[in-house]
Amino acid sequence: MHNLVVKDNALIDASYTLGLVEQRLVLLAIVGARETGLGIDATTMLRIHASSYISQFNADKSTAYRVLNEAAKNLFNRYFTYSETDAKTGKLKIVQTRWVSKIAYIEDAATVEICFSPDVVPFVTRLEKNFTSYELQQLAEVTSLYAVRLYELLIRWRTVEKTPIFELEKFRGQLGLGVNEYKAMGDFKKRVLDLAVKQINEKTDVTVSYEQHKSGRSITGFSFAFKQKKKSLKVLEEKSKPAKKTAEPLKNAWNTPENSLFKTLYAKCPTLTKEYVENLAKTQNKSIHDLLNIMFMEYAKVDSFELQPSS
C-alpha cells in the first residue's frame, strides 16, 4: 500500500492554519478515506490509530496518542478558505468552511476518529477533475509545517516543474501564517521560506529553488522551480517489480477508489480495460488497488500513454 494522498486543487490552493500534527492527522485521514474501498460521505468516521502515526512519521511512542488527541480537538475548531466560480453570476466566490464536523477519541485504544465536513469530502475523494496527488511517505521526515504546505503547492505544478508567481499576501495565507506573523521580510525568509525549502530539498523527492519578484523595492511575490530527484525514479521502478507475497483475490476488488483511479487512467489511455488491469495484477502478484496507484503515480506527468504487454 503506497498511502497516496489525493486532494482537489481547490484544497491545495486554500488558505488555512494547521499545526504540524493537525496536518499529519488530516493526511492520514485522507489516505484512510481512499483505502476504505467503500467510499466515504459526510457521516463516515475515519479511524486513526496512534501506531499509524508512529510508523508513518517516526513519532515518539510515549506522546503519540496525546498529540493526536490534542490535534483532533484543535482540528474541530479549524476552518479553511477557498475560492470557486459562482454558478449563477460567474464571479469569484470566497468560501469559508470547517475541516471536520465530528471528532472522537478512544483512550484505551489509543485511537482518534474524525468525520470530514460535507465540503471536504468531495475534495479528498473525487478524482475526475483537477487534483494533486503524492505519496505520504514524501513528508514522513518533514517537521516544518510550512514545508508541508509548500511541498503541496509545488506538487500542484508537477507536470511543468515550475509555479506561477505566488502573490505575497495570498502565499502567506496558504502557508498558514497569521497577519502579524513574520511580517518583516527577513524574518519570513529565514524562519519560514528558507527553512521550508531546506527541508524539502533534504527530505522529499524534489529539489526546489525560488525567485523573488519586486514592485519597486518591495518584494511582492515568489515563484519556484523544482526537479524530481533521480533516486525517486528508482524507487518507483522498485515498486513496479512483482511482489513476493500473493495478491488479494480479484473478487470485490473494484470499489470506489479503484473505479475512480481507473477512470482517471482511462481518460489518458482509452484502450485501457479492467481485464488488462486484472491480468497485469495477477502477473505482478499485486492487488488491483496497489497496481492502479503505481500506474497513477507513473503517468501523473503525461496527458496520454500507451499500454504495454501485460505478460
C-alpha positions as CSV (number, residue, x, y, z in Angstrom):
1,M,0.0,0.0,0.0
2,H,1.5,3.3,-1.1
3,N,-0.5,5.7,1.0
4,L,-1.5,8.1,-1.8
5,V,-2.7,11.5,-0.7
6,V,-5.2,13.0,-3.2
7,K,-6.6,16.5,-2.9
8,D,-8.7,18.7,-5.1
9,N,-6.6,21.6,-6.3
10,A,-9.1,24.0,-4.6
11,L,-8.0,22.5,-1.3
12,I,-4.3,22.6,-2.3
13,D,-4.7,26.3,-3.1
14,A,-6.7,27.1,0.0
15,S,-5.6,29.3,2.9
16,Y,-5.6,27.8,6.3
17,T,-3.6,27.5,9.5
18,L,-3.0,24.0,10.9
19,G,-0.3,22.8,13.3
20,L,2.1,20.1,12.1
21,V,0.3,17.3,13.9
22,E,-3.0,18.6,12.7
23,Q,-1.8,18.5,9.1
24,R,-0.5,15.0,9.6
25,L,-3.8,13.9,11.0
26,V,-5.6,15.2,8.0
27,L,-3.2,13.5,5.7
28,L,-3.6,10.1,7.5
29,A,-7.4,10.6,7.3
30,I,-7.3,11.3,3.6
31,V,-5.3,8.1,3.0
32,G,-7.7,6.2,5.2
33,A,-10.7,7.6,3.2
34,R,-9.3,6.3,0.0
35,E,-8.4,2.9,1.4
36,T,-11.8,2.0,2.9
37,G,-12.7,0.6,-0.5
38,L,-16.3,1.6,0.2
39,G,-16.2,5.4,-0.4
40,I,-17.0,7.9,2.3
41,D,-19.6,10.6,2.9
42,A,-20.2,13.3,5.4
43,T,-21.2,10.8,8.1
44,T,-18.2,8.4,7.8
45,M,-15.9,8.3,10.8
46,L,-12.3,7.8,9.9
47,R,-10.2,6.0,12.5
48,I,-6.5,6.9,13.0
49,H,-4.6,4.7,15.5
50,A,-1.5,6.1,17.2
51,S,0.5,3.2,15.7
52,S,-0.2,4.6,12.2
53,Y,1.1,8.0,13.2
54,I,4.2,6.5,14.8
55,S,5.1,4.3,11.9
56,Q,4.4,6.9,9.2
57,F,6.2,9.8,10.9
58,N,8.7,8.1,13.2
59,A,7.0,9.8,16.1
60,D,7.7,9.4,19.8
61,K,5.7,6.4,21.1
62,S,5.3,7.9,24.5
63,T,3.5,11.0,23.3
64,A,1.9,9.9,20.0
65,Y,-1.7,9.4,21.3
66,R,-1.6,12.6,23.4
67,V,-0.5,14.8,20.5
68,L,-3.1,13.1,18.2
69,N,-5.8,13.7,20.7
70,E,-4.8,17.4,21.0
71,A,-4.6,17.7,17.2
72,A,-8.1,16.3,16.8
73,K,-9.5,18.7,19.4
74,N,-7.8,21.6,17.7
75,L,-9.0,20.5,14.2
76,F,-12.6,20.6,15.4
77,N,-12.3,24.4,15.6
78,R,-10.2,24.9,12.4
79,Y,-11.5,26.2,9.1
80,F,-10.1,27.0,5.6
81,T,-10.8,29.5,2.9
82,Y,-11.0,28.6,-0.8
83,S,-12.3,30.2,-3.9
84,E,-14.7,29.0,-6.7
85,T,-16.7,30.4,-9.5
86,D,-20.3,31.2,-8.5
87,A,-22.6,29.2,-10.7
88,K,-25.2,32.0,-11.1
89,T,-23.1,35.1,-11.6
90,G,-19.9,33.6,-12.9
91,K,-18.0,35.7,-10.4
92,L,-15.4,34.6,-8.0
93,K,-16.8,33.4,-4.7
94,I,-14.8,33.1,-1.5
95,V,-15.9,30.2,0.8
96,Q,-15.0,29.5,4.4
97,T,-15.7,26.0,5.8
98,R,-14.6,23.7,8.5
99,W,-12.4,20.7,8.2
100,V,-14.4,18.3,10.3
101,S,-18.0,18.0,11.6
102,K,-17.3,15.5,14.4
103,I,-14.3,14.0,16.3
104,A,-14.0,11.2,18.8
105,Y,-11.2,9.7,20.8
106,I,-10.9,6.2,22.3
107,E,-8.4,6.5,25.1
108,D,-8.0,2.8,25.9
109,A,-7.4,2.1,22.3
110,A,-5.0,5.0,21.5
111,T,-7.3,5.9,18.7
112,V,-8.9,9.1,17.4
113,E,-11.8,9.4,14.8
114,I,-12.7,12.3,12.6
115,C,-15.6,13.0,10.3
116,F,-14.8,15.3,7.4
117,S,-17.2,18.1,6.8
118,P,-19.6,17.9,3.7
119,D,-17.4,20.4,1.8
120,V,-14.2,18.5,2.4
121,V,-15.4,15.0,1.4
122,P,-15.5,15.7,-2.4
123,F,-12.2,17.5,-2.1
124,V,-10.4,14.3,-0.9
125,T,-12.3,11.6,-2.8
126,R,-13.1,13.0,-6.2
127,L,-10.5,12.1,-8.9
128,E,-12.4,13.1,-12.0
129,K,-11.4,16.8,-12.1
130,N,-8.4,18.9,-11.1
131,F,-6.5,17.3,-8.4
132,T,-3.0,16.8,-7.0
133,S,-1.6,13.6,-5.6
134,Y,1.6,12.4,-3.9
135,E,2.8,9.7,-1.6
136,L,2.5,10.4,2.1
137,Q,6.0,8.9,2.6
138,Q,7.5,12.0,1.0
139,L,6.5,14.0,4.0
140,A,7.5,11.4,6.6
141,E,10.6,13.3,7.8
142,V,9.4,16.8,7.2
143,T,9.0,18.7,10.5
144,S,8.2,22.2,9.3
145,L,4.5,22.8,8.9
146,Y,5.5,25.4,6.3
147,A,7.4,22.8,4.3
148,V,4.4,20.5,4.2
149,R,2.2,23.2,2.7
150,L,5.0,24.4,0.3
151,Y,5.5,20.9,-0.9
152,E,1.8,20.5,-1.8
153,L,1.8,23.9,-3.6
154,L,4.8,22.7,-5.6
155,I,3.5,19.3,-6.5
156,R,0.3,21.0,-7.7
157,W,2.6,22.1,-10.7
158,R,4.5,18.9,-11.1
159,T,3.8,18.5,-14.8
160,V,5.7,21.7,-15.6
161,E,8.1,21.7,-12.7
162,K,7.6,25.4,-12.0
163,T,5.0,27.5,-10.4
164,P,3.4,30.8,-11.3
165,I,4.2,33.8,-9.2
166,F,2.6,33.4,-5.8
167,E,1.4,36.9,-4.7
168,L,2.9,37.5,-1.2
169,E,-0.2,38.0,0.9
170,K,-2.1,35.1,-0.5
171,F,1.1,32.9,-0.3
172,R,1.4,33.8,3.4
173,G,-2.2,32.6,3.9
174,Q,-1.6,29.4,2.0
175,L,1.4,28.7,4.3
176,G,-0.8,29.2,7.3
177,L,0.7,32.5,8.6
178,G,-1.3,34.9,10.6
179,V,-1.5,38.6,9.6
180,N,1.1,39.6,12.2
181,E,3.4,36.6,12.0
182,Y,6.9,37.2,10.5
183,K,5.8,40.4,8.9
184,A,9.4,41.5,8.3
185,M,10.7,40.0,5.0
186,G,14.0,39.0,6.6
187,D,12.1,37.0,9.3
188,F,9.7,35.5,6.8
189,K,12.5,34.3,4.6
190,K,14.7,33.0,7.4
191,R,12.1,31.3,9.6
192,V,9.5,30.3,7.0
193,L,10.6,30.2,3.4
194,D,14.3,29.2,3.6
195,L,13.5,26.6,6.3
196,A,10.8,25.1,4.2
197,V,13.0,25.0,1.1
198,K,15.8,23.4,3.0
199,Q,13.6,20.6,4.4
200,I,12.1,19.9,1.0
201,N,15.5,19.7,-0.6
202,E,16.8,17.4,2.1
203,K,13.8,15.2,3.0
204,T,11.5,14.9,-0.1
205,D,11.6,13.6,-3.6
206,V,12.2,17.1,-5.2
207,T,14.8,19.8,-5.3
208,V,13.5,23.3,-5.3
209,S,14.8,26.9,-5.7
210,Y,12.9,30.2,-5.7
211,E,12.9,33.6,-7.3
212,Q,11.6,36.7,-5.6
213,H,9.6,39.3,-7.5
214,K,9.5,43.0,-6.8
215,S,7.5,46.1,-7.4
216,G,10.0,48.9,-7.0
217,R,12.0,48.0,-3.9
218,S,9.3,45.8,-2.3
219,I,9.0,42.1,-2.7
220,T,5.5,41.3,-3.9
221,G,5.7,37.5,-4.6
222,F,7.8,34.4,-5.2
223,S,8.0,31.8,-7.9
224,F,9.5,28.3,-7.7
225,A,11.3,25.9,-10.0
226,F,11.8,22.3,-8.9
227,K,13.1,18.9,-10.3
228,Q,12.3,15.3,-9.4
229,K,15.3,13.6,-7.7
230,K,16.7,10.7,-9.7
231,K,16.5,8.3,-6.7
232,S,12.8,8.8,-6.6
233,L,12.5,7.4,-10.2
234,K,14.4,4.3,-9.0
235,V,12.1,3.9,-6.1
236,L,9.1,3.9,-8.5
237,E,10.8,1.2,-10.6
238,E,11.3,-0.9,-7.5
239,K,7.7,-0.5,-6.6
240,S,6.7,-1.7,-10.0
241,K,8.5,-5.0,-9.7
242,P,6.4,-8.1,-8.8
243,A,5.7,-8.5,-5.1
244,K,6.7,-11.7,-3.4
245,K,3.5,-12.1,-1.4
246,T,0.3,-13.3,-3.0
247,A,-2.1,-10.6,-4.2
248,E,-5.6,-10.2,-2.8
249,P,-8.4,-12.1,-4.6
250,L,-10.0,-10.1,-7.5
251,K,-13.4,-10.8,-6.1
252,N,-14.9,-7.5,-4.9
253,A,-11.6,-5.7,-5.8
254,W,-13.3,-3.0,-7.8
255,N,-14.7,-0.5,-5.3
256,T,-15.0,3.3,-5.3
257,P,-11.2,4.1,-5.0
258,E,-10.3,1.6,-7.7
259,N,-13.0,2.7,-10.1
260,S,-12.0,6.4,-9.7
261,L,-8.4,5.6,-10.3
262,F,-9.3,3.5,-13.4
263,K,-11.5,6.3,-14.7
264,T,-8.6,8.8,-14.5
265,L,-6.2,6.5,-16.2
266,Y,-8.7,5.6,-18.9
267,A,-9.0,9.3,-19.8
268,K,-5.3,9.2,-20.7
269,C,-5.4,5.7,-22.4
270,P,-8.8,4.9,-24.0
271,T,-7.6,1.3,-24.8
272,L,-7.1,0.5,-21.1
273,T,-9.6,-2.1,-19.8
274,K,-10.3,-3.6,-16.4
275,E,-9.4,-7.0,-17.9
276,Y,-5.9,-5.7,-18.7
277,V,-5.5,-4.3,-15.2
278,E,-6.7,-7.6,-13.6
279,N,-4.3,-9.6,-15.8
280,L,-1.4,-7.3,-15.0
281,A,-2.2,-7.5,-11.3
282,K,-2.1,-11.3,-11.5
283,T,1.2,-11.3,-13.4
284,Q,2.9,-9.0,-10.9
285,N,1.2,-10.5,-7.8
286,K,-0.3,-7.2,-6.8
287,S,-3.6,-6.1,-5.6
288,I,-5.6,-4.0,-8.1
289,H,-5.6,-1.1,-5.6
290,D,-1.8,-1.1,-5.4
291,L,-1.3,-1.6,-9.2
292,L,-3.6,1.3,-10.0
293,N,-1.9,3.5,-7.5
294,I,1.5,2.7,-9.1
295,M,0.1,3.4,-12.6
296,F,-1.5,6.6,-11.3
297,M,1.9,7.9,-10.0
298,E,3.8,6.8,-13.0
299,Y,1.6,8.5,-15.5
300,A,0.8,11.6,-13.5
301,K,3.0,13.9,-15.6
302,V,1.7,12.8,-19.0
303,D,-1.5,13.6,-20.9
304,S,-1.7,10.2,-22.6
305,F,0.1,6.8,-22.6
306,E,0.0,3.5,-24.5
307,L,-0.4,0.1,-23.0
308,Q,2.5,-2.3,-22.6
309,P,2.1,-6.1,-22.9
310,S,0.7,-7.5,-19.6
311,S,2.7,-10.7,-19.7
